[in-house]
Amino acid sequence: MKTRYQFFRVVLLLLFLILTIGVFAAAGGGGGGHSSGGGDGGGDGGAIFYLIYMLLRLIFMLPFPINIIVLGIVVFIIYKIAKNYQASSGLNSIPNYSGNNASFSQKKDSISSEFLTANANFNTEGFKDKVRTAFVAIQNAWMQQDLSKVRKWISDGVYQRFNTQFIMMKQIEQVNEISNISIQQIFIDDIESDGIYDIINVGIQYSMYDGFVSKKYTQLNDGGPLNALEYWSFIKKTGVKEKDLYHTTNCPNGGGNLPNDGGETAKCPYCSTITYLGDYDWILAEITQPDDYFNSNSKYEKQGKFSKKIREQLAENKDFSLQLLEDKASNGYLQMMTALVLKRPEITRRFVTDALYNNMEQQIKTTSNFVFNRLYLNHVTAFDFYKENNKDNIVIALKYSSQRIRNIDSSPQFDTSIISQDEVLIMSRDSGVDESKKGSLYAHSCPNCGAPITDTIDTKCSYCDAQLNSTKYEWIISEWMNANEYNTFRQSKSGSMTVDNNINVLDELFKVRDYALNNVLMIMAADGKITEEEIAYINMLASKWNYDRNKIQGFLQLAKNNKLVLRMPPDDKQKKKIIALMETAAQLDNTVTPEEKALLEQVKNL
């Protein structure tokens, strides 16, 4: 009878303990989202410890083997409750960045039957092995600031993104120290068709030590353990049988040995084959962070209506590729940014029209000396089209993140944080150009005869004497403006634009909710922790704005790791709405911390 009484005492205490733990957990005790781990566990730990002690004492007062059975039941029940709570807490289940223990949920590959039919020899695991090889090789190339060994399988746009950053890093005597690289998973997120090309968007979850060190400006030094998710886009011509560029040194065309040093214009020394055209293997064409990749939808879904209308206008060129065009836009834009920093306008000579080149010369003369600590292209997206004076004109939206160091020769002034901004390029080309002859990922060759170009300052081909910046042969940058300037420009072209007249077309591409979500997460993570109240608030916004919770994970991971940058639309009314949301998020715990106040002040002053 006494044993039975003790058994029921144990059960009742167990129920009380379970309820108590549930209350404590729901109140947000322990944890936070700071990269250093730790948190503010509060003063409830002693009470929980005491309850557990009493429970165990009562269990072991029971006779053998009943005490063992009861103990097993208790452990099992607590385990199931904890597991269910973690599952129900949604966004709060995302781990801290305290080391190499963070993990994302395992993703299944998304491969359509249509793609497999068109690419009968495609091997998923073989492709992932190439991605794995590319990822590690790129990290090493980045750390060494030398792309020669990876040049044979990266596009011009990707090459220039890295090369521009290398130029900036050398200006401030900066290196990026990387170690302990570990890839947790690689998954195929989606596959797109783009003219004669296929594009595979691959998610890569990884961890590493990531540290920036500047000898010139030590205040820029930062870094530590990093757990992250990136999306890499690989491109290849549809139906082309893969020849391995990642695990062999042989030319995919003639079979000769390729040089170890690819240089800026890597090619086979025997047959002059350029390997990174998408003719032989999958080529790396884009690297995107989760916050940009998941802005509403994938960029390809977002630009779908524009893509359709652009293709209708260019119906005579069935080989036209938006990815190709965006790659060329990336290359040209970064050449222009490099020219501004180095004060060498001639760098841009073959990428821009004569008129734009003259404008850049004047701009460089009046711009004070500066350099970028950070300069990243978040994404490059074609979104509008018009014809004028027998020329095809495609509008390209660029989102970039930067942190400037101004007055570098006297008293340097540092931007307080990395800020994201939108700009617009217009790419122009004579109507009726045969895309099949000009369409490749290679931009360091003559657009007329295909001969190699040895220097970007060359204005004429040394073989056929073709004018390299002529719209007769190639897409050339004719306009460069910010978002507000573009909206004014677009009004003047309203009668010829392909898409219905809407001066807020950029806001269709870069949704206000995306800016809002980004900045709300930044304010939540500003004080080093993300509370249950804040998690509930972001869940509410995610549901209201129809975000997939799995996609929100990428945003939250970056916020916890302090990797998000401030984003604001150009419209003042929209800015005020976003600031109001940020203020609400800051006040959720009834305390606005100094870190949150500083961030709000910075946003208001943008």
TORSEBA-855817 format. One record per residue (C-alpha): x negated, y negated, z. Coordinates in steps of 0.5 Angstrom, whole numbers, plus 500, padded with zeros to 3 digits. Example, Ala and Ser with C-alpha at 12.3 -4.5 7.8 and 13.67 -1.06 7.14 Angstrom:
2
    u    v    w
  475  509  516
  473  502  514
END
This chain:
606
    u    v    w
  500  500  500
  494  495  502
  491  497  495
  497  495  491
  498  489  495
  491  487  494
  492  489  486
  498  484  486
  493  478  489
  488  479  484
  493  479  478
  496  472  481
  490  469  482
  488  471  475
  494  468  472
  492  461  477
  485  461  474
  487  462  467
  492  456  467
  487  452  471
  482  453  466
  487  452  460
  488  445  464
  481  443  464
  479  445  457
  485  441  455
  483  435  458
  476  435  454
  471  437  460
  464  438  458
  461  438  451
  461  432  447
  459  431  440
  452  428  441
  446  431  437
  442  432  443
  447  437  446
  449  436  453
  455  432  455
  459  429  461
  462  436  464
  465  432  470
  466  434  477
  471  440  475
  465  446  475
  465  447  482
  472  448  483
  472  453  477
  466  457  480
  470  457  487
  476  461  483
  471  465  479
  468  467  486
  474  469  490
  477  473  484
  471  477  483
  471  478  491
  478  481  491
  476  485  485
  471  489  489
  475  490  495
  479  495  491
  477  502  491
  473  505  485
  475  506  480
  481  501  480
  476  495  481
  472  497  475
  478  497  471
  481  491  473
  474  487  472
  475  490  465
  482  487  464
  480  480  467
  474  480  462
  478  482  456
  484  477  458
  479  471  459
  475  473  452
  482  473  448
  484  466  452
  478  463  450
  478  465  443
  485  463  442
  483  456  445
  478  455  440
  482  457  434
  487  453  436
  483  447  438
  481  446  430
  476  440  429
  474  441  436
  471  448  435
  465  445  430
  459  446  434
  454  441  436
  447  439  433
  443  442  438
  439  446  434
  439  452  429
  446  455  432
  451  451  428
  455  455  423
  461  453  418
  466  458  417
  464  463  412
  467  461  405
  469  466  399
  467  465  392
  472  461  387
  470  464  380
  476  464  375
  477  470  370
  477  465  365
  469  463  366
  468  471  367
  470  472  360
  466  467  357
  460  469  361
  460  476  361
  453  477  363
  454  472  369
  451  475  376
  454  472  382
  448  474  387
  443  473  382
  446  466  381
  446  465  388
  438  467  389
  437  462  384
  440  457  388
  436  459  394
  430  459  390
  432  452  388
  434  449  395
  427  451  398
  423  449  392
  426  442  392
  425  441  400
  418  443  399
  417  438  393
  421  432  396
  416  433  402
  410  433  398
  413  427  393
  411  431  387
  417  434  383
  412  437  377
  413  445  380
  421  444  379
  422  439  373
  423  445  369
  430  446  372
  432  439  374
  436  434  370
  433  427  368
  438  424  373
  436  428  379
  429  427  377
  430  420  377
  434  420  384
  428  423  387
  423  419  383
  426  413  385
  426  415  392
  419  417  392
  417  410  389
  420  407  395
  417  411  400
  410  410  398
  412  402  398
  413  403  406
  408  409  407
  413  414  409
  413  421  409
  419  426  410
  417  432  414
  421  438  413
  420  445  417
  424  451  419
  428  451  413
  434  456  414
  440  458  409
  446  460  413
  450  461  407
  451  460  399
  458  460  396
  461  458  389
  466  452  391
  469  451  384
  467  452  377
  469  446  371
  469  446  364
  466  440  361
  465  440  353
  460  445  351
  458  446  358
  460  450  365
  459  447  371
  458  451  378
  459  447  384
  455  451  390
  456  449  397
  449  450  401
  450  451  409
  443  450  412
  438  448  418
  431  445  418
  427  440  422
  428  433  418
  423  427  420
  422  421  417
  415  418  419
  413  411  416
  406  408  418
  407  401  415
  414  400  419
  414  405  425
  421  402  427
  424  407  421
  421  413  424
  427  418  426
  429  425  425
  430  432  429
  433  438  428
  439  438  422
  444  443  421
  448  441  414
  452  442  408
  451  440  401
  454  441  395
  449  442  389
  452  442  382
  449  447  376
  450  446  369
  449  451  363
  452  451  356
  458  456  356
  457  463  353
  449  462  353
  445  468  356
  441  466  362
  434  466  362
  431  466  368
  427  459  369
  427  460  377
  422  466  378
  418  466  371
  413  462  368
  414  464  361
  418  459  356
  425  462  355
  424  461  347
  417  463  345
  415  467  351
  408  463  352
  406  461  359
  409  454  362
  404  449  365
  405  449  373
  405  442  373
  411  440  369
  410  432  369
  416  427  367
  417  431  361
  416  438  362
  415  442  356
  412  449  353
  405  447  350
  406  452  345
  413  451  342
  415  444  345
  421  447  348
  424  443  353
  427  448  358
  432  443  362
  437  442  357
  442  447  359
  440  452  353
  437  457  357
  439  457  364
  443  454  370
  440  447  371
  441  442  377
  445  436  375
  448  433  382
  447  434  389
  453  431  393
  454  430  401
  460  433  404
  463  426  405
  463  424  398
  464  431  395
  471  431  399
  473  424  398
  480  426  397
  479  432  392
  473  434  388
  471  428  383
  473  432  377
  480  433  379
  480  426  381
  477  423  374
  482  428  371
  487  423  367
  481  419  365
  477  425  362
  483  427  358
  484  420  355
  477  419  354
  476  426  350
  482  424  346
  479  418  344
  472  422  342
  476  427  339
  471  427  333
  466  429  338
  468  436  341
  461  437  344
  462  431  349
  460  432  356
  462  427  362
  456  430  366
  451  429  361
  454  422  360
  454  421  368
  447  424  368
  444  419  363
  448  413  367
  444  416  374
  437  415  370
  438  408  367
  441  405  374
  436  408  378
  431  405  373
  434  398  374
  434  399  381
  426  401  381
  425  395  376
  428  390  381
  424  392  387
  417  393  383
  419  386  379
  418  390  373
  424  389  368
  420  393  362
  421  399  366
  429  399  364
  427  397  357
  430  403  353
  436  404  358
  439  397  357
  441  393  351
  437  387  349
  442  382  353
  443  386  359
  435  386  359
  434  379  359
  439  378  364
  435  382  369
  429  378  367
  432  372  370
  435  376  376
  428  379  378
  425  372  377
  430  369  383
  430  375  387
  426  375  394
  421  381  395
  425  387  398
  424  395  398
  429  400  400
  428  405  406
  434  409  403
  437  409  396
  442  414  395
  447  415  389
  453  418  393
  456  420  386
  457  417  379
  464  418  376
  466  416  369
  473  413  369
  475  409  364
  474  408  356
  475  402  351
  473  401  344
  471  394  341
  467  392  335
  466  399  333
  463  401  339
  465  406  344
  465  404  351
  465  408  357
  466  405  364
  462  409  370
  463  408  377
  457  408  382
  457  409  389
  450  408  393
  448  408  400
  442  403  401
  438  400  407
  434  394  405
  427  391  408
  427  384  406
  421  379  406
  416  385  406
  410  380  404
  412  376  410
  416  377  416
  420  383  414
  428  384  416
  431  390  416
  438  392  415
  441  394  421
  444  401  418
  445  404  412
  451  401  408
  455  404  402
  457  400  396
  461  401  389
  458  398  383
  460  399  375
  456  400  369
  459  400  362
  455  405  357
  456  403  350
  455  407  343
  457  406  336
  463  410  334
  462  416  330
  456  418  333
  455  426  332
  455  428  339
  452  435  338
  446  432  335
  445  428  341
  448  431  347
  443  434  351
  441  433  359
  434  431  356
  433  423  356
  426  423  355
  426  424  348
  427  420  342
  435  420  340
  434  420  333
  429  425  332
  428  428  338
  420  427  339
  418  426  346
  417  419  349
  411  418  353
  413  412  357
  420  409  359
  417  402  357
  417  404  350
  422  401  345
  420  404  339
  419  412  337
  412  413  335
  414  418  330
  420  415  326
  420  408  329
  427  408  331
  429  403  336
  430  407  343
  435  402  346
  440  402  340
  447  404  341
  446  407  334
  443  413  337
  445  413  344
  449  411  350
  446  405  353
  448  401  359
  451  394  356
  454  391  363
  452  392  370
  457  389  375
  460  390  382
  467  392  384
  470  385  384
  467  383  378
  469  389  374
  476  388  376
  476  381  373
  472  383  367
  478  389  366
  483  383  366
  480  380  360
  480  387  357
  487  389  359
  489  390  351
  484  395  349
  483  399  356
  485  406  355
  488  407  362
  494  403  364
  492  396  366
  491  396  374
  486  391  377
  485  396  383
  483  402  379
  477  403  383
  482  404  389
  485  410  385
  478  413  385
  475  411  392
  482  412  396
  482  407  402
  484  413  406
  477  416  405
  474  409  407
  478  409  413
  477  417  415
  469  416  414
  469  409  419
  474  412  424
  469  418  425
  463  413  425
  467  410  431
  468  416  435
  461  419  434
  458  412  436
  458  413  443
  455  420  443
  461  424  444
  468  426  441
  473  427  446
  480  431  445
  484  425  445
  479  423  439
  480  430  436
  487  429  436
  487  422  433
  483  425  427
  488  431  426
  494  426  426
  490  422  421
  488  428  417
  495  431  417
  498  424  415
  493  423  409
  494  431  407
  487  432  408
  485  440  408
  482  441  415
  477  445  412
  474  439  408
  475  435  414
  469  439  418
  464  437  413
  466  429  415
  466  431  422
  459  435  422
  456  429  419
  459  424  424
  456  428  430
  449  428  427
  450  421  426
  449  422  418
  455  418  416
  454  411  413
  459  405  413
  464  404  407
  469  399  406
  473  397  400
  472  390  396
  479  388  398
  480  384  404
  487  386  406
  485  394  406
  479  392  410
  483  389  416
  487  396  416
  481  400  416
  478  395  422
  485  396  426
  484  404  425
  477  404  428
  479  399  434
  485  404  435
  480  410  435
  475  406  440
  481  405  445
  483  412  445
  479  413  452
  481  406  455
  474  404  454
  470  401  449
  463  403  449
  457  398  447
  456  402  441
  463  402  439
  463  394  440
  457  394  436
  459  398  430
  466  394  430
  462  388  430
  458  390  424
  464  392  420
  467  386  421
  461  382  419
  460  386  412
END
